[in-house]
Amino acid sequence: MRPFFSKVFFCLSLAVLLSASQAHAHRYHFGLTELSVNERTQSLEIAHRFFVADVERALSLSAGKEMQDAQKQMELYVNQHFQMRSKAGEVITPKWVGVESDVHDVWIYQEIPLAKVQGESFMVRQSMLMEIERDQVNTLNLTRGGDTQTFTLKPGAGGAVVKF
């Protein structure tokens, strides 16, 4: 009888150890927004990259019972969570360009005419997925003239002041 109990104890110990390591495993929650000044097209190009599963979850929660038009729902979600506000308080809403995805990532594209933002400072708020993940970190990169500024945004942060 004793070998039986030691085998059971070993199996239970192994199961507890494996479940504890799974509970301790950490999945990171990261998003990237790139703001690029394109002098040739005279536009501020905006590209957001997030994990497909995270975006699907956020959209399903924000859509309520059913999602009628997934692209429209995504556009509304992005416009709600990504905002550029001038010093005067005016919100600049980027034009929706499109979305593409692969197995892992969703890329969302927007743009703003450069004349609307050039030489001005804006408070940029990028809170996508922060309402569903407490450890979500969104990186905001601003590239112009070959230089890149990077801002790290976490839940509770107001945003980043960016001058174009």
Beta strands, then each sheet from edge to edge (+ up, - down):
strand 1: 30-38
strand 2: 43-51
strand 3: 82-86
strand 4: 91-92
strand 5: 95-101
strand 6: 105-113
strand 7: 121-126
strand 8: 137-144
strand 9: 147-153
strand 10: 160-163
sheet 1: 5+ 6- 2+ 1- 8- 9+
sheet 2: 4+ 3- 7+ 10-
end
